[in-house]
């Protein structure tokens, strides 16, 4: 995977976390800078932790699923598409 692909994935994940943080901030009755910083740190830390865990799991399982990874992706996308329809 090249730099451009990784950059696109990182931007997508950051937009997701940013949206959730904004919605959480809108729920707060009174916004304080300290609370906003804590919410941002929590969301950023959890995104980094989940991304690292996913990468470590992917690296450790690559030898087991490398031959059929495209079929796994196909089945997951068909399942999600079916649920959307």
C-alpha positions as CSV (number, residue, x, y, z in Angstrom):
1,X,0.0,0.0,0.0
2,X,1.4,3.3,-1.0
3,X,1.6,6.7,0.7
4,X,-1.5,8.1,-1.0
5,X,-3.7,5.1,0.0
6,X,-2.5,5.4,3.6
7,X,-3.1,9.1,3.6
8,X,-6.7,8.6,2.3
9,X,-7.4,6.0,5.0
10,X,-5.9,8.3,7.7
11,X,-8.1,11.2,6.5
12,X,-11.2,9.1,6.5
13,X,-10.5,7.9,10.0
14,X,-9.8,11.4,11.2
15,X,-13.0,12.8,9.7
16,X,-14.9,10.0,11.5
17,X,-13.4,10.8,14.8
18,X,-13.8,14.5,14.2
19,X,-17.5,14.1,13.5
20,X,-18.1,12.0,16.7
21,X,-16.2,14.6,18.7
22,X,-18.3,17.4,17.3
23,X,-21.5,15.6,18.1
24,X,-20.2,14.9,21.6
25,X,-19.4,18.6,22.0
26,X,-22.8,19.7,20.8
27,X,-24.4,17.5,23.6
28,X,-22.5,19.4,26.3
29,X,-24.7,22.0,28.0
30,X,-21.8,24.4,28.6
31,X,-18.5,24.1,26.6
32,X,-15.3,24.6,28.4
33,X,-11.9,24.4,26.8
34,X,-10.6,21.9,29.3
35,X,-13.5,19.5,28.6
36,X,-13.1,20.0,24.8
37,X,-9.4,19.1,25.1
38,X,-10.2,16.0,27.2
39,X,-12.8,14.8,24.7
40,X,-10.4,15.4,21.8
41,X,-7.6,13.5,23.6
42,X,-9.8,10.6,24.4
43,X,-11.1,10.3,20.8
44,X,-7.7,10.7,19.4
45,X,-6.1,8.1,21.8
46,X,-8.8,5.5,21.1
47,X,-8.5,6.0,17.4
48,X,-4.7,5.5,17.6
49,X,-5.1,2.5,19.9
50,X,-7.7,0.8,17.7
51,X,-5.7,1.5,14.6
52,X,-2.6,0.0,16.2
53,X,-4.4,-3.1,17.4
54,X,-5.9,-3.6,13.9
55,X,-2.5,-3.3,12.3
56,X,-0.9,-5.7,14.7
57,X,-3.7,-8.2,14.2
58,X,-3.5,-7.8,10.4
59,X,0.3,-8.4,10.4
60,X,0.0,-11.5,12.6
61,X,-2.8,-13.1,10.5
62,X,-1.5,-12.3,7.1
63,X,0.1,-15.7,6.6
64,X,-3.2,-17.4,7.4
65,X,-5.6,-15.5,5.1
66,X,-3.3,-14.2,2.3
67,X,-4.6,-16.8,-0.1
68,X,-8.3,-15.9,0.4
69,X,-8.3,-12.3,1.6
70,X,-10.0,-11.1,-1.6
71,X,-12.9,-13.5,-1.0
72,X,-13.3,-12.4,2.6
73,X,-13.5,-8.8,1.4
74,X,-16.0,-9.7,-1.2
75,X,-18.3,-11.5,1.2
76,X,-18.1,-8.7,3.7
77,X,-19.0,-6.1,1.1
78,X,-21.8,-8.2,-0.3
79,X,-23.2,-8.6,3.2
80,X,-23.0,-4.9,4.0
81,X,-24.5,-4.0,0.6
82,X,-27.3,-6.4,1.2
83,X,-28.0,-4.8,4.6
84,X,-28.1,-1.4,3.0
85,X,-30.5,-2.4,0.3
